[in-house]
Amino acid sequence: MPQMPPPDSDPEEVKRWWHSLTPGQQDRVKQWFPNTLRNRDGIPIAVRNELNLSVLQRELTRLQNGWLSRDGVWHTDTDKLADLRALRDTLAAHPGTSLILLDT
């Protein structure tokens, strides 16, 4: 499999690399490196959208469930949860909109 270009690569180089991969290789790279690909210029918008929607759902679930800290206190980030819910609702209200950048 061709090696992924370094993080500071030109988006055109990233695009050429992506399109040099077979569909099976693309699937493996998406499974192995979703966080590397999801906000990277040069990766197709449909791929970035797919990966970012998956991260959005995972973050919503994590924040809705909360977490137990080492000191035994239950936490949730209500502000971040509200922001992500608003993003989810906005995307649902605008079919065809792509989520190409998500900073979690």
C-alpha positions as CSV (number, residue, x, y, z in Angstrom):
1,M,0.0,0.0,0.0
2,P,1.4,3.5,-0.8
3,Q,2.5,5.4,2.2
4,M,0.3,8.2,3.5
5,P,1.8,11.6,2.8
6,P,3.1,13.5,5.9
7,P,0.7,15.9,7.7
8,D,2.1,19.0,6.1
9,S,1.7,17.7,2.6
10,D,0.0,19.6,-0.2
11,P,-3.7,18.7,-0.5
12,E,-3.1,17.7,-4.2
13,E,-0.5,15.2,-3.0
14,V,-3.0,13.8,-0.5
15,K,-5.6,13.6,-3.2
16,R,-3.3,11.7,-5.6
17,W,-2.3,9.3,-2.8
18,W,-6.0,8.7,-1.9
19,H,-7.0,8.0,-5.5
20,S,-4.0,5.6,-5.9
21,L,-5.4,3.3,-3.3
22,T,-7.8,0.5,-4.2
23,P,-11.3,0.6,-2.6
24,G,-10.1,-2.1,-0.1
25,Q,-7.1,-0.1,0.8
26,Q,-9.2,3.0,1.3
27,D,-11.5,1.1,3.6
28,R,-8.6,-0.2,5.7
29,V,-7.1,3.3,5.9
30,K,-10.4,4.7,7.0
31,Q,-10.6,2.0,9.7
32,W,-7.0,2.4,10.9
33,F,-6.6,6.2,10.7
34,P,-10.0,7.9,10.9
35,N,-8.8,10.8,13.0
36,T,-5.9,11.4,10.5
37,L,-8.2,11.5,7.5
38,R,-11.4,13.1,8.7
39,N,-10.2,16.7,8.7
40,R,-7.4,16.4,6.1
41,D,-7.5,18.5,3.0
42,G,-7.2,16.4,-0.1
43,I,-9.4,13.6,1.2
44,P,-12.7,13.4,-0.6
45,I,-15.5,15.3,1.1
46,A,-17.7,12.3,1.2
47,V,-15.1,10.4,3.1
48,R,-14.4,13.2,5.5
49,N,-18.2,13.6,6.1
50,E,-18.6,9.9,6.8
51,L,-15.7,9.8,9.3
52,N,-16.8,13.1,11.0
53,L,-20.4,11.9,11.4
54,S,-19.1,8.8,13.0
55,V,-17.0,10.8,15.5
56,L,-20.0,13.2,16.1
57,Q,-22.2,10.2,17.1
58,R,-19.5,8.7,19.2
59,E,-18.9,12.0,21.1
60,L,-22.6,12.5,21.6
61,T,-22.9,9.0,23.1
62,R,-19.8,9.5,25.3
63,L,-21.1,12.9,26.6
64,Q,-24.6,11.6,27.1
65,N,-23.3,8.7,29.2
66,G,-20.8,10.9,31.1
67,W,-17.8,9.4,32.8
68,L,-16.4,8.6,36.2
69,S,-13.2,10.4,37.2
70,R,-10.5,8.9,39.3
71,D,-11.8,10.7,42.4
72,G,-15.2,8.9,41.9
73,V,-17.1,11.9,40.7
74,W,-19.5,11.5,37.7
75,H,-18.9,14.1,35.0
76,T,-20.4,15.3,31.8
77,D,-19.6,18.3,29.7
78,T,-23.0,19.9,29.3
79,D,-21.8,22.8,27.2
80,K,-20.0,20.6,24.7
81,L,-23.0,18.2,24.6
82,A,-25.3,21.1,23.8
83,D,-23.0,22.3,21.0
84,L,-22.7,18.8,19.4
85,R,-26.5,18.3,19.7
86,A,-27.0,21.7,17.9
87,L,-24.6,20.6,15.2
88,R,-26.4,17.3,14.8
89,D,-29.7,19.1,14.6
90,T,-28.4,21.6,12.1
91,L,-27.1,18.8,9.8
92,A,-30.4,17.0,10.0
93,A,-32.3,20.2,9.1
94,H,-30.1,20.7,6.0
95,P,-29.9,17.4,4.0
96,G,-26.9,17.2,1.7
97,T,-24.7,19.3,4.0
98,S,-21.3,17.7,4.7
99,L,-19.4,17.8,7.9
100,I,-15.8,18.2,6.6
101,L,-14.2,19.6,9.8
102,L,-15.0,18.6,13.4
103,D,-12.8,19.6,16.3
104,T,-13.5,17.5,19.3
